[in-house]
C-alpha cells in the first residue's frame, strides 16, 4: 500500500503532456563544477609497411595510401599474421601494387583504438611519400567495425572508406560533430557484406549505410554478395574495380 501511495505521489508530481522541455534551473542541492586535466599516452603498434618499388626511383612522386585493419583472428604479437588477408596479402602476390599499404596489428584481447590508429597515420604521413589527398581506410570483420568507427569519427582524414562485413553505431552518423558535417557528407563509402554471414549479420552494414544516407552522405553504396557467408573480403580485395574506385576519390588535406 505504501509503495502504491509513493508511486501515485510521483505520478502526480511528474509533468503532464508532451510539451516543450523547460530549461533546468540551478538548485542548492548540487554544485556545478568543471574538471580539466592533461592526459598523455604512450602508443605502441606493430605494423607491416609496403612501399611500391618504383618509389625508390621516383623520389618526388607521392603515392596513395591504404590503411588496412585486420579481423579478430589476426590479433596478437606475430605481425606476419596480418598478411593472411587483404592488401598485405595482395602485395606479396603483386609487388608492384600502386599504393603504400600500412597494416597495423591489434594486440591480443583488444579491439581497434581510434587514437592509436590516428597516431600511426600521422607518423606514416610524416615519414613516407604519401599523397595526403588520397588516404583510404578499409578493414574486415573486427576491422570493418574499426573502419566504420574511425571513418565516421574523423571523415576529414580520408578520401574514401571500405568497411567489409562490419558494423557500427548509427547514432555517430546522425549526431556527428557539426564541424565535421561537410567532411562526412563528402566521404565516399563502399561497404561489402555476405548475405549469408552468420558471424556479423548483414543488417549491421545495412543500418550503417541507411544512417549515412539519412545524414546526407552523397556517395554511399552497399554491395551484398548473395551466396557469401562471413568471408566477403576475398572477393572484394581481389576486384580491380575497388582500387580504380578508390583512386577516383581525393580530399584536400586539412588546414592548420
C-alpha positions as CSV (number, residue, x, y, z in Angstrom):
1,X,0.0,0.0,0.0
2,X,2.8,2.4,0.9
3,X,4.5,1.6,-2.4
4,X,1.3,2.5,-4.3
5,X,1.0,5.7,-2.5
6,X,4.6,6.7,-3.3
7,X,4.0,5.8,-7.0
8,X,0.8,7.9,-7.0
9,X,2.6,10.9,-5.5
10,X,5.4,10.6,-8.0
11,X,3.0,10.5,-10.9
12,X,1.1,13.4,-9.6
13,X,4.3,15.5,-9.4
14,X,5.6,14.4,-12.8
15,X,4.9,16.9,-15.7
16,X,1.9,16.1,-17.8
17,X,1.8,16.2,-21.6
18,X,4.5,16.2,-24.2
19,X,5.1,20.0,-24.4
20,X,8.5,21.6,-25.0
21,X,11.1,20.9,-22.3
22,X,11.6,23.7,-19.9
23,X,15.1,24.9,-19.1
24,X,16.6,23.3,-16.0
25,X,17.4,26.0,-13.3
26,X,20.3,25.7,-10.9
27,X,19.5,24.3,-7.5
28,X,21.0,24.4,-4.0
29,X,21.4,20.6,-3.7
30,X,24.2,20.0,-6.2
31,X,27.2,22.1,-7.3
32,X,28.2,22.8,-10.9
33,X,31.9,22.2,-11.4
34,X,34.5,21.6,-14.2
35,X,37.3,19.2,-14.4
36,X,40.5,19.8,-16.5
37,X,43.5,17.6,-16.7
38,X,46.0,16.8,-19.4
39,X,46.4,13.1,-20.1
40,X,49.3,11.6,-22.1
41,X,49.7,8.1,-23.5
42,X,52.5,6.0,-25.0
43,X,51.3,4.3,-28.1
44,X,52.9,1.1,-29.5
45,X,51.7,-0.7,-32.5
46,X,53.3,-3.4,-34.7
47,X,52.6,-2.9,-38.4
48,X,53.5,-4.0,-41.9
49,X,54.6,-1.3,-44.3
50,X,54.6,-1.8,-48.0
51,X,56.0,1.0,-50.3
52,X,55.9,0.4,-54.1
53,X,59.3,-0.5,-55.6
54,X,59.0,2.4,-58.0
55,X,59.1,4.9,-55.1
56,X,62.9,4.4,-54.9
57,X,63.5,5.6,-58.4
58,X,60.8,8.4,-58.3
59,X,61.6,10.3,-55.1
60,X,59.4,13.2,-56.0
61,X,56.3,11.2,-56.5
62,X,53.6,11.0,-53.9
63,X,51.6,7.7,-53.6
64,X,48.1,6.9,-52.4
65,X,47.8,5.2,-49.1
66,X,45.6,2.3,-47.8
67,X,45.3,1.9,-44.1
68,X,44.1,-1.7,-43.6
69,X,42.5,-3.1,-40.4
70,X,42.5,-6.8,-40.0
71,X,40.0,-9.0,-38.2
72,X,39.9,-10.6,-34.7
73,X,41.8,-13.7,-35.8
74,X,45.0,-11.8,-36.6
75,X,45.4,-10.1,-33.2
76,X,48.5,-10.8,-31.1
77,X,52.2,-10.2,-31.3
78,X,53.2,-12.0,-34.6
79,X,52.8,-9.2,-37.0
80,X,53.0,-11.5,-40.0
81,X,49.6,-12.9,-39.2
82,X,48.3,-9.6,-40.6
83,X,49.4,-10.7,-44.1
84,X,46.8,-13.5,-44.1
85,X,44.1,-11.4,-45.8
86,X,43.5,-8.2,-47.7
87,X,46.0,-5.7,-49.0
88,X,49.1,-7.0,-47.1
89,X,48.4,-10.4,-48.7
90,X,48.0,-8.8,-52.2
91,X,51.3,-7.0,-52.1
92,X,53.0,-10.4,-51.6
93,X,51.5,-11.5,-54.9
94,X,51.7,-8.2,-56.7
95,X,54.9,-6.5,-55.7
96,X,54.1,-3.6,-58.0
97,X,50.8,-2.8,-56.2
98,X,50.5,1.0,-56.7
99,X,49.6,2.0,-53.2
100,X,51.5,2.4,-50.0
101,X,49.9,-0.1,-47.6
102,X,50.0,0.3,-43.8
103,X,48.7,-2.7,-41.9
104,X,48.8,-2.4,-38.1
105,X,48.3,-5.3,-35.7
106,X,45.8,-5.1,-32.9
107,X,47.2,-6.5,-29.6
108,X,45.6,-9.7,-28.2
109,X,42.4,-9.2,-26.2
110,X,41.7,-5.7,-27.6
111,X,39.8,-4.0,-30.4
112,X,40.8,-1.1,-32.6
113,X,41.5,2.2,-30.9
114,X,40.9,5.4,-33.0
115,X,43.6,7.4,-31.2
116,X,46.3,4.8,-31.7
117,X,45.4,4.5,-35.4
118,X,45.5,8.3,-35.9
119,X,48.9,8.4,-34.2
120,X,50.2,5.8,-36.6
121,X,48.7,7.5,-39.6
122,X,50.3,10.8,-38.6
123,X,53.7,9.0,-38.4
124,X,53.3,7.5,-41.8
125,X,52.3,10.8,-43.4
126,X,55.3,12.4,-41.9
127,X,57.8,9.8,-42.9
128,X,56.6,8.2,-46.2
129,X,55.9,9.7,-49.7
130,X,52.2,9.7,-49.2
131,X,49.8,11.8,-51.3
132,X,47.7,13.4,-48.4
133,X,44.7,13.9,-50.7
134,X,44.4,10.1,-51.4
135,X,44.3,8.4,-48.0
136,X,42.0,5.4,-47.8
137,X,40.7,3.3,-45.0
138,X,39.5,-0.3,-45.1
139,X,39.1,-3.3,-42.9
140,X,37.3,-6.7,-42.5
141,X,35.1,-8.1,-39.7
142,X,36.6,-6.5,-36.5
143,X,38.5,-4.3,-38.9
144,X,35.2,-3.4,-40.6
145,X,33.9,-2.2,-37.2
146,X,37.2,-0.3,-36.8
147,X,36.7,1.3,-40.3
148,X,33.2,2.5,-39.5
149,X,34.4,3.9,-36.2
150,X,37.5,5.7,-37.4
151,X,36.0,6.8,-40.7
152,X,32.9,8.4,-39.1
153,X,34.8,9.9,-36.2
154,X,37.4,11.5,-38.5
155,X,35.9,11.8,-42.0
156,X,38.2,14.7,-42.8
157,X,41.2,12.3,-42.7
158,X,40.1,10.0,-45.5
159,X,39.0,10.4,-49.2
160,X,37.1,7.0,-49.1
161,X,36.5,4.1,-46.7
162,X,35.7,0.5,-47.4
163,X,34.2,-1.4,-44.5
164,X,33.8,-5.2,-45.1
165,X,31.4,-7.4,-43.1
166,X,31.5,-5.0,-40.1
167,X,29.1,-2.7,-38.3
168,X,29.0,0.3,-36.1
169,X,26.9,2.8,-34.2
170,X,24.5,4.6,-36.5
171,X,24.0,7.4,-33.9
172,X,27.5,8.5,-34.6
173,X,26.5,9.4,-38.1
174,X,23.2,11.0,-37.1
175,X,24.8,13.1,-34.3
176,X,28.2,13.8,-36.0
177,X,30.3,16.8,-34.9
178,X,28.8,19.8,-36.7
179,X,32.3,21.0,-37.5
180,X,32.8,17.7,-39.5
181,X,29.4,17.5,-41.1
182,X,30.6,18.5,-44.6
183,X,33.6,16.2,-44.4
184,X,31.2,13.4,-43.5
185,X,28.8,14.2,-46.3
186,X,31.6,14.2,-48.9
187,X,33.2,11.0,-47.6
188,X,32.9,8.2,-50.2
189,X,31.8,4.9,-48.7
190,X,31.6,1.5,-50.3
191,X,30.5,-1.3,-47.9
192,X,30.5,-5.0,-48.6
193,X,28.8,-7.9,-46.8
194,X,27.8,-11.5,-47.4
195,X,24.0,-12.1,-47.4
196,X,24.5,-15.4,-45.5
197,X,27.0,-14.1,-42.9
198,X,26.4,-16.0,-39.7
199,X,29.0,-14.0,-37.7
200,X,28.2,-10.4,-38.4
201,X,24.6,-10.1,-39.7
202,X,24.1,-8.2,-43.0
203,X,21.7,-5.9,-41.1
204,X,24.8,-4.4,-39.4
205,X,26.1,-3.0,-42.7
206,X,22.6,-2.1,-43.9
207,X,21.8,0.1,-40.9
208,X,25.1,1.9,-41.2
209,X,24.5,2.7,-44.8
210,X,21.0,3.8,-44.1
211,X,22.2,6.1,-41.3
212,X,24.8,7.7,-43.7
213,X,22.1,8.3,-46.3
214,X,19.9,9.9,-43.7
215,X,22.9,12.1,-42.6
216,X,23.2,13.4,-46.2
217,X,26.3,11.4,-47.3
218,X,26.4,11.9,-51.0
219,X,28.2,8.7,-52.1
220,X,27.5,5.6,-50.1
221,X,27.0,2.1,-51.6
222,X,26.5,-1.4,-50.2
223,X,27.4,-4.5,-52.2
224,X,25.7,-7.6,-50.8
225,X,27.1,-10.9,-52.1
226,X,24.0,-13.2,-52.3
227,X,25.8,-16.5,-51.5
228,X,28.7,-15.3,-49.4
229,X,29.0,-16.1,-45.7
230,X,31.5,-14.2,-43.4
231,X,34.3,-14.2,-45.9
232,X,33.2,-11.3,-48.1
233,X,36.7,-9.9,-48.2
234,X,38.5,-12.3,-50.5
235,X,36.3,-11.4,-53.5
236,X,36.2,-7.7,-52.6
237,X,40.0,-7.2,-52.3
238,X,40.6,-9.3,-55.5
239,X,38.4,-7.0,-57.6
240,X,40.4,-4.4,-59.6
241,X,37.4,-2.2,-59.7
242,X,37.8,-1.5,-56.0
243,X,41.2,0.1,-56.5
244,X,40.0,2.1,-59.5
245,X,37.1,3.4,-57.4
246,X,39.5,4.4,-54.6
247,X,41.7,6.3,-56.9
248,X,38.8,8.4,-58.3
249,X,38.5,10.0,-54.8
250,X,40.6,12.7,-53.4
251,X,40.2,15.0,-50.3
252,X,42.1,18.3,-49.9
253,X,44.4,18.0,-46.8
254,X,43.0,19.6,-43.7
255,X,44.2,23.1,-43.0
256,X,46.4,24.1,-40.0
